[in-house]
C-alpha cells in the first residue's frame, strides 16, 4: 500500500477548506492507496531561520512542529498539494513550510491543484510552484488542476454545486488527477529510482 499526502497549502482560506473537504469526501482509501489529509495549519511553523540548508544538510535543532511536519512528509510516498493563488504565487506560509524540506520528498511524485476566486484558476501560482517543487527534486506531474472562479462551485461544507458552471469539468479533472497521482505513486514506489 502507498500513502499519498493531500496537503491544504493555505492557513486562512475558507475556499481552500471547502475544496479540501470536497476532496476528502470524494477520495477514500482503496486496497492499495491510503490518503492522509494534511492541513498546513496543523503545523504552525516559524519563518525558516536555521543555519542549515535542508537540501544539503539536516537541520540540527528542530522544534516539535518542525519535526512533525518533516516526519509527516517523509511518511508519504506521493503528494497532492492544494494551493490558492496569492499575488500570482503560492502563499508565503506554504513556501515557508517547504523551506524546511530536504530529502523527505526526494523523487516522490506530486500533483498540483490550484484555485482562485478569479478566471485564471491559479494558473500563475501553479506555474511558479513547479520550479520550487523541482528544486526539491520532486517529480511534478505535468498537468496541474486549475479551479477558476472556484467560490461559485463549492459550498462551505465541501459539496460541489452540480449545476454551477464548470462543475462537471472540475469533477472530471479532479478524478483524473487523483487517478494519475495514485498511478505514479504506486509505480515509483514499486520501481524506485536508483
MOGI-V367485 format. One record per helix or strand of 2 or more residues. SS is the DSSP state (A for helix, B for strand). FROM is the first residue (numbers start at 0). LEN is the number of residues. If there is no record, write none. Layout:
SS	FROM	LEN
SS	FROM	LEN
This chain:
B	1	7
A	13	13
B	32	7
A	39	3
A	63	12
B	77	7
A	91	8
A	102	3
B	108	7
A	122	13
B	138	2
B	144	3
A	149	3
A	166	24
